[in-house]
Amino acid sequence: MLAPIGEHELLNALQQQGLEPHLQLCDMLNERFEHRTERRGCGYTQATRLLAAQINQRSLIPLARSRVFAEHLGNAELAQAMTLAGTQWYEQLARMESRLLAHMIRDIVLRDAQGIEFPMIAPMPLKVGSCPLAEQFFLEIAYRRIRRGGRVNVIVDHQRQPLLIEKRGLGDDHSCITVAEMVVHGVRIPKGSLVGVDYPDAVLEGLPALQNRCGVQLPLASISGARLLRLTTLAVSPADRARAFSAHFQQQIDSGLFSPDTTTLAQLIDFAHEQVA
């Protein structure tokens, strides 16, 4: 069954290019009630989880099975349509949250993105959650607040440029937020993505300490595996957050998280760079 043109601008843009979105993606982006729950957050959050699951696949399974596109569309047909569509269709999207997903969807189809490649090995049995409150400690870290017993590591590239901030002893261990654009299996993932990582603790020995002495600079090459979980609310600007993440964002407000309505991703990026200076 073909998906109807949705109210969300991304759905309209996809369909106008002959890239028929799956009904489940339509339901998510149009914020049907079943996606607005305490565990799921909101439909937009669920859509980012849906894309993450597809991105984490090393092999290119039929995209119709991913529930991103309609079941009658094959990979080759989608790639041809996406190539013919060019870039204008998503560059003209008005909303920041729509453009983020559009870039990811384009890369999922074509798998040709270039950049800093994350060492994903699939699938890792990582015990890292993605509930709507997973941003809690990252919001506090943005204000240089690290609770007692907590550790924060900055994962860096070969030139010691920050890529991710990892927390330990603060909720789920090995939960990270990206502070630079990275590439996973040919797909660009934006800054502000939630990622779970894995590595043996032995690699932490002898690594350079952060400026605040609350963690270390961890080379990306030390990561043995990882999994993209979803986009965080920090991936969009504070002005766009209530619209993009709707019930998810409101849950953060109602739960008393630290400044979810004003904190910016730039604060976390600045923190990461200060710590490795």
Stockholm file with secondary structure:
# STOCKHOLM 1.0

chainA/1-277         MLAPIGEHELLNALQQQGLEPHLQLCDMLNERFEHRTERRGCGYTQATRLLAAQINQRSLIPLARSRVFAEHLGNAELAQAMTLAGTQWYEQLARMESRLLAHMIRDIVLRDAQGIEFPMIAPMPLKVGSCPLAEQFFLEIAYRRIRRGGRVNVIVDHQRQPLLIEKRGLGDDHSCITVAEMVVHGVRIPKGSLVGVDYPDAVLEGLPALQNRCGVQLPLASISGARLLRLTTLAVSPADRARAFSAHFQQQIDSGLFSPDTTTLAQLIDFAHEQVA
#=GR chainA/1-277 SS CCCCCCSSHHHHHHHHTTCCBCHHHHHHHTTCGGGSSTTTCCHHHHHHHHHHHHHTCSSCCCGGGGTSBCTTCCHHHHHHHHHHHTTHHHHTCSCHHHHHHHHHHHHHHHCCCCSCBCCCCSCCCCCCCCCTTTTHHHHHHTTTCCCTTCEEEEEECTTCCEEEEEEESSSSTTEEEESSCEEETTEEECTTEEEEEECCGGGGTTCCBCTTSSSBEEEGGGCCEEEEEEECGGGSCHHHHHHHHHHHHHHHHHTTCSSTTTCCHHHHHHHHHHHHC
#=GC SS_cons         CCCCCCSSHHHHHHHHTTCCBCHHHHHHHTTCGGGSSTTTCCHHHHHHHHHHHHHTCSSCCCGGGGTSBCTTCCHHHHHHHHHHHTTHHHHTCSCHHHHHHHHHHHHHHHCCCCSCBCCCCSCCCCCCCCCTTTTHHHHHHTTTCCCTTCEEEEEECTTCCEEEEEEESSSSTTEEEESSCEEETTEEECTTEEEEEECCGGGGTTCCBCTTSSSBEEEGGGCCEEEEEEECGGGSCHHHHHHHHHHHHHHHHHTTCSSTTTCCHHHHHHHHHHHHC
//
